[in-house]
């Protein structure tokens, strides 16, 4: 299905029902409830059924929110340029929305820096990013709540998967964007897990797709034997970045894992990530409740409860790797 057709289908779904809330809000305030969307990525996210933004908009449509009739959206996209997010967030806040929605570490920090009064729903974002923004997950004290990624536990499991698939590999490249504050203490954050698995983690830095070749060349010189590509909107979560990463991995015949769910459908070997469809639906529920009058303090920050393991057997065959039956039995999806 073409993206345009998906987008039209979503628009059709949204038109099936109308929500009295929007009309009531318009009567009381003279306008429809307005949700500002701060996206660190690209407009195509709205039309991709695998993206949490698609699931969010679909769930809001099921709840009766029809753009132009019962809700107004203002979308702004940073096109994977993290440094633009604070400026875009300030511009969205200047439009006085009723709620600001965003995701990623950069998006969450930019939104928090732009307003301390407008309700902010974040989903998903790394738990390590949310913690300083929301000191009390059970009862958020400020204007921010949302759904997080249980990053460290998930990442440790990714390392375990690599060890199972490539037991002889000792030196693991950890691919990340150094401009993202979340990765400042990596690989030290995973030192205990790496030590228990007898792995040495090699930091691979790329500030965008243009620096991937350089990052892989430097890591190859350090004799890496496998790669862990950390979920990052500018790298593995970017369509262009993912394509280049997979090409480089296949060319070097390196097994790899990622905590980004799009990695394996995009040609990567394995991924272990949260259920982004569930996250999208969950954030939609929070947006609905806030627009209906709920207080942020009454909406606790939610940790993910389900992770999706995906294995690409086509990539395994191309790399000459045999996936252990124990992994195949645990996999939620196997691409053959």
N, C-alpha and C positions, 0 to 999 in steps of 0.2 A: 504494500500500500504506500502511495506517495505521501509525503509529509503534508502537502496541501490538502489531500483528501482526508487525512486524519484531522487536520485543523478544522475543516468544514464539518466533519462528523461531530467534533466536540462542540462546535458552534450550534449545530442542530440539536444536540443533547441539551445544551443550555437553554434553548428556546422552548423546551417542552413544558416548563413550569415557571411560575412567577412567585415571588415571595412577598407576602403582605408586609413583612418587616421593612423592605425598601420603601414602599409607599408610605408607611407610617413614619419612617425616619424623614422622608421628604416633606411630609406635612408638618413635622415638628421643627425641622431645621431649614427647610427651604431647599434641600438638596438630597441626593441619594448618598448612602454611606459610601465612603471612598477608601479603597485599599491601595496603598502604594507598594509596588513590588520592586525591590532592589535586587537585580540579578547580577552575579559576578560573571555570568556566561553570555550566551547568545540567544536571539529570539527563537531559534528553532526548538529550544527546550520545551516551549508550549505545545509543540506538535508531536513530540516524541513520546510514545506510550510507555517507554521504559524510564522516563524521567519523572522525578517526584513532583515537579511543577505541573505536569500533565495530570497526574493523579489528584493533586490538590484542586485544580480547576474543575476537574470532572466531579469530585465530591461536592464542591461548592454548588455546581450546577444541579446535582442530585438533591441538594438541600434547598434548591429553588432560587439561587442567586443568578439573575439574568443581567448581563451587562447592558446598561442603558435603561433598564426597567426597574431593577431592584438593587443594583450595585454599580459602582463606577470603579474601574481599575486604571491605575497609572503605572505602566511598565517602563523601567529604565534598565539598560543592559551595559555592562562594563566591557564585554567582549574579552574576558579573561585578563584584563589589565587591572590588577589589584590596586595599583596606585590611584586609579580613578574613583574608587568606591566612596571615599569620604566626600568628595565633591558632589557626586551624584546623590548620595544620601542627604546632604544638606539641601540640594535642590528639591528633592521629594518632600522633605519636611517643610520647606517654604510653602508648598502647596496645601498645607494643613490637612493631611489625610486623617481619617479616623483610626487607621491602623497601618503599621509598616511591617511588611513581611520580607524576609531575606533568608539566605543560607550561606554557609561556608564561614571560615574564620574571619576572612577579610570583610565579608558582608556584615557579620554580627558586630564586629568592632566598629565599623563605619556607622552602622545604625545607632549603636549605643552612644557614639560620640556626637551624633547629630541631634538627639533629643532625649530628654529625661522625663518627658510628660506623655508623649504619644505612645500608646501601647505598641510593643514590638513582639512579633512572633517569629522565632528563628527555627528553621528546620530543613535539613539537618545541619548540625555543627558539632565539631569535636567537643567531647566532654571537657577537655583541658582548656578550651576557649570559653565555654559557657561558665565554668566555675568562678573566675574572677568577676564576670559580669552579673552573675546571680549567686550571691553567697549562700543562700538557703534554697536548695532545689525544692524542698517540700512546700515552702511558702515564699515565693519570690518577693523580695522586699521593694523592688523598684518597678520599672515599666517593661521588663523583659521576661519572657518565658518561651517555651518551645520544646523541641525534641532533639536529643543529642545522639552522637555516635559514641559507643563504648570503645574508644579508639585503642587504648593500650591492650586490653584483653583480646580484641580482634586482631591486632597486629602480632601479638605473641602467637596466636593460633596460625597466622599466615607463615611465620617462621617455622612452626612445627610441620606445616604442610610441605614446605620446601625441603625440610630434612627428610621427610618420608619419601618424597619423589626422587631426590638426589642425595642419598645418604653419604656419598663420598665428597660432596661439596662442602668446603670449609669457609670460603671467603665469599660473602654475600654483599653485593652492591645495594645500597639503600638510596633509591632515586627520589629526590625531593627538590623543591624550589626554595633556595635560601632566603628569598624575600618574604616568605610566609613565616611570621613569628612563631607559629605553632611548631616548626621544625628546628628551632634554635638549639634545643638540647638533644637532638637526635644525632647519632645513634645511642647516646648515653642512656636515654629513657628505656631502651630495650636491652641494655647491657646484661642484666641478670638472666633474662630469657635466652639471650645469645650464648651466654656462658654455660647454661645448663644443657644447651644443645651442641656445645663445642663448635660454635660458629664465631667468625670474626666479621663484624659489620664495617663496610667501607662506604663512607659518605659520598654520594654522587650528586653534584649540584648542577641544576639547569634552571635558569631564570625564565625559561620559555622554550618553545619548540626549537627556536634557532640555535639554542645551546646544547641540544640533546646529543648531537654527534660528538661534540667536544667532551661532554660528560662521559659518554661511553668509551671514548678513546682513552681518557685519563684512567677510568676504572679498569679497562682492559690491561693497561700498563701495570696496574696493581694486582693483576692476576685474579680478578673476580671469576667465580665459577657459577654464579646464579644471581638473580636480581629480585629485589622486593621493591615494586613501584608503589610508593605511598599515594593514596588518593589525593589528588591536587587538581583544582579547577583549571590551572594553566598547563598541566602536563597530561597525565593519564586520563583525566576526566574531560579533556579537550579532544574533539574529533581529530583535529590535525595532529595534536601531540600523541594521541594513542596510536594513530597510523604509523607515525615515525618510530615510536618506541617498539612496536611489534616488528617493524621492518629491521631495526637494529638488532633486536633479540634473536630473530630468526637467522639473520646474517652471521651472527656470532655463535649460533646454536646454544643459546643460554636458556636454561629453564627459568621460569619467572612466576611470581605470584603477586597479587595486588589486593588491597582492601577496597578497591573500586569495582563495583559490580559490572560495569560496562567493559572491563578489561578482557574478560574471557570471550564474550560474544564478538568483541573487536579483533580477536585473533590471538589473545594471550593464552597462556597455558592453564592457569587456575586463578580463581578469585574467591575471596570470602568477604562478603559485605552485608550490610543491613538490608532489610526489605524496604526499598525506597518507595514502593507503592504504598506500603503501610504508613510510612513516614508522611507521605503526601496527604493521605487521608486524615491522619492524625492532626496535622497542622491545619487542615481545612476545618476540622471540628473545633479547634481552638479559636480560629478566626471567627467562626460562626458564633461561638459562645461570647466572645468579647463584643462583637457587634450587637448582640442581644442584651448586653449590659453586665456581663460577668467581669469581675475584677481580676487583674493579673495575679494578685496574691492568692487567689483561689484556684489557680491553674498551675499545678506543680510541673516542674521540668521533668520530662519523660525520657527514660533510658530505653534503648532498643531491646526488644525481647526475642527477636528472631534474626538469625544470620543466614545468608544464602550461599551455599558452596556450589560453584560451577566449575566444570572441568571440560576442556576442549581436547577431545581425542584426536582431531585432525592435526592440531598443532603438536600434540605429543608424538604422533607418528612421523611428522615432518622433522622433529628434533631427534628421533630415534629413542624416545623415552617411553618406558612402560609404566603406566599409572598403577600403583598397587591396588588390588581389589578392595582393601580396607577403605581407601579414599573413595572409590567408585560407589561403594555401598552407602557411604555417608553423603554423597553428592545429591543436591536438590535438582540439579540439571546437568546432563552430560551431552555435549555437542559432538555428534558423530559425523 
